[in-house]
Amino acid sequence: MTDLKDRPNTIPWPPLMYAGAALVALGLQALLPLPWPGGPWAAVLAMAGVFLAAAGIALDLATMLAFRRHQTTVLPNRGATRLITDGPFRFSRNPIYVGNTLLVAGAGLIFGVAWLIPAALAGAFATSKLAIVREEQHLALRFGQAWSDYAARTPRWLFGV
């Protein structure tokens, strides 16, 4: 167990959770493929997937740039040296995790792998339980009232969630 004031976790759970969920989804697709619409609906879903995946990538990149601009770590198992509240962090306390969720779900729509859609939600849920709770405790210990004020006005994910 790590000292939460030093760093939230010893293992970088979020990328492992999203990658693991995607791999399980691909395995399920090979063993138990879910039906997928063909024809024009497949094209509509693929275009929606391109939009979601592009939004996820853009959000991830914008968030990484915010970390760089504020000279703090993007690694989820390292201690924060700055509390970032601008850029993508104005809308979500976890914009990279929102971006990762959009990317996995978007890939499901692009490639017609329905299992990737619940996998995106499973990755988000696992990340919430294994990383976000500890990350928030770490930030509260590091930044005190500034963190509490930020958390009170900014949703964990998006839109008040």
N, C-alpha and C positions, 0 to 999 in steps of 0.2 A: 504494500500500500504506500503510495507516495504522499508526501506532505502537500496538501492542496494549495498551500500558499506558493509553493515553488513551481508546481506544474499540475495540470488537471489529471493526467494519466501517464502511465509508462508506455502504453501501447497506443499507436495512432488508429483508434477504432473506426472513425468515419470512412476513410477510403477502403478499409478492409470490409466493413459492413456493406457498402454499396457494391463493391466488386464481388463479394461473396453472394449477395442476393442476386446479382446479374448472372453469375455462374450457375446457381441453383435454378434460376429461370430457364437458362439455356438447356440444362440437363432435363428439366421437366418438359420443355418443348420437344426434345428428342424422344422422350419416353411417352408422354401424354400430350400430344399437340392439341392446343385449343383451336376451335374453328376461327377462321378469319375471313372477312368478306372479300369477295373478288371484284373484278370489274372496276367501275368508276369509284365505288366506295373505298377500295384499296388505295387508289390514287389520292382521294380526299384525306384519308387517314394518314397516308405517307406525308402529304404536304403539312398537315397539322403537326406531325412528328418532327418534320424539319424545323418548323417554327419553335416548337418546345425545346428541341435539342439546341438550336441556335441561341435561344434565350438562356438556356442553362449554361452554355459555354460562355456567352457574353457576361452573365452574372458572375460566373467563376473568375473570369479574367479581370473584371472590374474590381472584384473583391481582393484578388491577389495584388492588384496594383495599389489598392488602399493599404494593404499590409506593408507593402514596400515603401509607399509614400510616408507612412507613419513609423517606419523602421522597427517593426515588430515582426514576430514570427507568424507564418501561415501554418506551421506544423501543429496539429491538434494535441500533440503530447508534449509540447514545450510551454514554458511559462510566458504569459503575456507581459510585455513591458509597457504597453500603451493601451488605453481604452479607446477604441475607434468608434465614433458615433456619426461620422459623416459618410458620404458616398452611399454604397448599397446598404450600409449599416443604419441609414435613416429609416429604412423600410422593414428591415428584418435583423434580429440579433444573430442570425445564422445564414447569411446569404449564400455561402458556399454550399451548405447542405440543401438549401432550396434549389440552387443551380444543379447539384448532383441529382436530386430527385427529378427535376425536369429533364435532364439529359437521359437518364435511364428510361423514363416513361416515353420520351420522344423516340429513343432508339426502338422501343417496342412497336410504336406506330410506324416508324420508317420501314422496319424489316418484317413487320407482320408477326411479331412474336408477342402474343397476348400475355404470356407469363411475365414479361418485363414490366408490365404496368403494376400488378400487385407487388412485384419485386422492388419497384421504386418506393412504394409505400412501406414495405417491410424494411428496406434500408433506412428510411427516414425514422421509423419507429425504433429500430435497434440503435441507431445513432443517438436518438433522443435519450434512450435508457442508459447506454454505455458511455456516452461522451458529453452530451449537452448538460445534463444535470451536474456532472462534476466540473465542467467548464464554467458553468454559472457560479458554482460555489467558489471556484478559484478566482474568478473575476470579482466576486463580492469581497473576498478576503484581501485581494490586491488593491481594489479601487473604492471600497466602502460606499459612501453616500453617492458618489458620482455614478457607480454601477447601479445602485438602487434607483436613482432618478432615471437613468437611461432605460433600465428594464421596465420601469413603470409606464414609460411612454412609447416603447417600441415592442412590437410583437415578437415572439420567439421565432415564428415561421413567417407568415404573412397574414394580413387582414385580421388582426386581433387573435390569431391562433398561436 
